[in-house]
Amino acid sequence: MSSKRAFEPIPVTIDEDEDRRVADYARRSGIPEVRRPVAVAQSADVPLHVTVPDYVLKGLKVKAAQEGVSVRFLVLKALNESGAVSIPEVDLIGDRRAKKGSR
């Protein structure tokens, strides 16, 4: 059984002139579109300790289980939707646990 790491694009710096040359080459070669990969990194997680009434935590856990997401996701989604904090899409992941067979 081999365990392969997920492919991660190599960050490359391309200036506008080189970008233009690549686009010209793509058009001449019949390639419909060339998109440069955009490196999007998740933010580092830090613990947040907050005390809430027990029914709040129970309610969050039930909703998370029903939707197949994490409590973390529900909290971040609520903060984002309320406008309290703008959360980038890369950090709004429903369930970050590795799925069985995805490695």
C-alpha positions in Angstrom: 0.0 0.0 0.0 1.5 3.3 -1.0 0.6 6.6 0.5 1.0 9.4 -1.9 0.8 13.1 -0.9 -1.6 15.3 -2.7 -0.1 17.3 -5.7 0.8 20.8 -4.8 1.5 23.3 -7.6 5.0 24.8 -7.6 4.8 28.6 -7.1 6.1 30.4 -10.1 6.6 34.1 -10.7 5.6 35.1 -14.2 5.9 38.7 -15.3 3.2 40.2 -17.6 5.4 39.9 -20.7 5.9 36.2 -20.2 2.2 35.8 -19.4 1.4 37.5 -22.8 3.9 35.2 -24.6 2.3 32.1 -23.1 -1.2 33.3 -24.0 0.0 34.0 -27.6 1.5 30.5 -27.8 -1.7 29.0 -26.5 -3.8 30.8 -29.2 -1.5 29.7 -32.0 -1.5 26.1 -30.7 -5.2 25.9 -30.4 -5.3 25.8 -26.7 -8.6 27.5 -25.7 -7.4 29.1 -22.5 -4.4 29.1 -20.2 -4.9 29.8 -16.6 -2.1 30.4 -14.2 -2.6 28.5 -10.9 -3.4 30.8 -8.0 -1.8 29.8 -4.8 -4.4 29.9 -2.1 -3.3 29.0 1.4 -5.4 28.2 4.3 -4.9 30.4 7.3 -3.2 28.8 10.3 -5.8 27.6 12.9 -5.6 28.9 16.4 -7.8 27.8 19.3 -10.8 29.8 20.3 -12.1 29.2 23.8 -15.6 30.4 24.5 -18.3 29.5 27.0 -21.8 29.1 25.7 -25.0 27.6 27.3 -25.1 23.8 26.9 -28.1 23.9 24.6 -26.1 26.0 22.1 -23.3 23.5 21.9 -25.8 20.6 21.7 -27.7 22.4 19.0 -24.5 23.1 17.0 -23.4 19.4 17.2 -26.9 18.2 16.1 -27.0 20.6 13.2 -23.4 19.7 12.2 -24.2 16.0 12.3 -27.4 16.5 10.2 -25.6 18.6 7.6 -22.4 16.4 7.6 -20.2 19.4 8.5 -18.2 20.4 11.5 -19.1 22.7 14.3 -16.1 24.8 13.3 -17.7 25.2 9.8 -21.0 26.3 11.3 -19.4 28.9 13.5 -17.2 30.3 10.7 -20.2 30.3 8.3 -22.3 32.2 10.8 -19.5 34.7 11.5 -19.1 35.3 7.7 -22.8 35.6 7.0 -23.3 38.0 9.9 -20.6 40.3 8.5 -18.7 40.1 11.8 -15.6 38.7 9.9 -15.0 38.1 6.3 -14.0 34.4 5.9 -12.2 33.4 2.6 -13.7 30.4 0.8 -10.6 28.3 1.3 -11.2 28.4 5.1 -14.9 27.5 4.7 -14.6 23.8 4.5 -17.6 21.7 5.6 -15.6 18.8 6.9 -11.8 18.8 7.0 -11.4 15.2 8.1 -9.8 12.9 5.5 -12.5 10.8 3.8 -11.9 7.1 3.8 -10.0 6.1 0.7 -9.0 9.6 -0.3 -5.3 9.2 0.6 
